[in-house]
């Protein structure tokens, strides 16, 4: 499989260390990141037509990825303020 776009290091450049630290310290954050990866990779397979789905399903996955990304961004912002 080719590189899946929208991986977290690309979405949050310079935040890789903070993401890793939060995954270790916060189980909820770790679950959120894992869910993001699953949704992102599934969406990549849909977009590449490896696993074709309806347009509505693809849109739902895009919305879910965006929602998860927003949650991750909020968590990173809170962690930055607390640091």
MOFEN-V419449 format. One record per backbone hydrogen bond with DSSP energy under -0.5 kcal/mol. CO is the residue of the C=O (numbers start at 1). NH is the residue of the N-H. E is the energy in kcal/mol with one decimal. If there is no record, write none. Layout:
co = [CO/CO]
nh = [NH/NH]
e = [E/E]
//
This chain:
co = [3/7/7/8/10/12/15/16/17/18/19/20/21/22/26/27/28/29/30/31/32/33/34/35/36/37/38/39/40/41/42/43/44/45/45/46/54/55/56/57/58/59/60/61/62/63/64/65/66/67/68/69/70/71/72/73/74/75/76/77/78/79]
nh = [5/10/11/12/13/15/19/20/21/22/23/24/25/26/30/31/32/33/34/35/36/37/38/39/40/41/42/43/44/45/46/47/48/50/51/49/58/59/60/61/62/63/64/65/66/67/68/69/70/71/72/73/74/75/76/77/78/79/80/81/82/83]
e = [-0.6/-1.1/-2.0/-2.8/-0.6/-2.0/-2.9/-2.4/-2.6/-2.7/-2.3/-1.8/-1.9/-2.5/-2.5/-2.2/-2.1/-2.6/-2.3/-2.5/-2.3/-2.5/-2.3/-2.7/-3.1/-2.5/-2.2/-2.7/-2.3/-2.0/-1.9/-2.9/-2.1/-2.3/-1.6/-1.4/-2.1/-2.5/-2.4/-2.2/-2.1/-2.5/-2.4/-2.6/-2.2/-2.5/-2.6/-2.6/-2.4/-2.0/-2.6/-2.7/-2.3/-2.2/-2.5/-2.4/-2.5/-2.3/-2.2/-2.0/-2.1/-1.2]
//
